Amino acid sequence: MSALAQISTIVIDCGDPVRLAEFYSGVTGWEITYSGEEYASLAGGEQPGLAFVRVEGYEAPTWPEGAKHVHLDLTVADLEEAAGRMLALGASRPEFQPGKDQWVVLTDPEGHPFCLVTGA
């Protein structure tokens, strides 16, 4: 079956697009392609882009309870080393960690959860 469409960009609602673009640029090494008060975006080569749009009155998701609209899985070589570097960039490490050393859950500076997993 041929594809009807391809994902070009994953857009994340937030309160501060510039802050999140800078955070995820530091995490992924991707280039910030646009940065403004209402919208910011990153590009990482052939992969779908990542963008952030400001939503008035934005409320962060909660972990582990509450609504989690979407989360990203990021492949890393070493879970703890990558987690430490991302914490230094502004991530937080919630107490609840369901991965049992198989993955690590972090939250970005605005509370969006994301998981670190090791490559196969």
N, C-alpha and C positions, 0 to 999 in steps of 0.2 A: 504494500500500500504506500503510495507516495504521500509525502507530508503536505498538508494543507497550508501550514504556516510554520515559521521558525521563531523561537524566542529571541528577540533582539536585545531587550533590556529588562532587568528585574528592577522595579521601582518600589522603594520603601517609604512609607509615610513617616514623618518625623516632625520635630519642632525646630531643628537647626540643621538644614541640609549641608552647610559648609563644614560644620563640626564632624558630621558623619562621613562626608566625603574624605576629609583629611584622615580620619581614623582608618577607614577601609583602604585608602591609598597606602597608608603605612603598613597595614596587614598584608595586602596583596601585592604591593609594588606597582599597582596599576597607576596610570596617569590620570590626573583630574582633567577632564576635557571641558568642563564648564563648572563655574562656581558662582552662585548668586544667592541673594537672600531667600528666594522662593524655590530654587532648584539647583542641584549640583549633580554631576555625573562623572563616572570613571569608565575607562576603556582598558581592556586587557587582551588585545590582539583579536584572535578569532572567536573568543568566548563571548557569550552575551554580556552586554554592559550592565553596570550597576548604577542606579540613580536614586536620588533622595528628593522628595518633594515636601515642602513645608505645609502642614495642616494646622490651621488655627485651632487652639485649644487641644492640641495633641496630647493624648494620655498614653504613656508607655505600657506595653504588655507586662504582665507579671509572670514570674516563674517560681515555683512550678504550677501554681494555681492561676486561674483566670484565663483570659483569651490570649492565645499566641497565634497571631494572624499567619505568620510564615516564619521559617527560620532557615538559615543557610548551613550547609555542612561544608567545612573547609578541610582539605586534605593537607596534612603536615607530615614531616619526617619523624619528629619527636614530640609527643604530646606535651610533656612538661616544659620542655625548652620553648616551644611555640607559645604555650599558655603564658609563661613568664614574660616573654617579649610583648605579647598582646596586652597583658595587664599593665605593662609599662607605658603602652600607647593610650591607655584609658579604659580598657575593658574591666569588667568585674567578674568575679568567680562566685556564683551562688553556692550556698551551702549544699543544696540538694544536687547530687551528682548520680544519676541513675546508670551511668555507663559501666561501672565496676571496672575501671582501668581500660575499657575498650574505647571510650571516647570521653571528652571533657566538654562540659557545657560552660560557656562564658556568655556575658551580655555586653553589648556594645555600650557606648556612653549614654545612649538614650533608652537602654533597657531591653532592646531586641535580643532574644537568645540566639546563639549560634553554637554549632558543635564543631569540635576539632576531632578529626579521625585520622588514623595513619593510613598511608597509601598501601595498596595491595602489593 
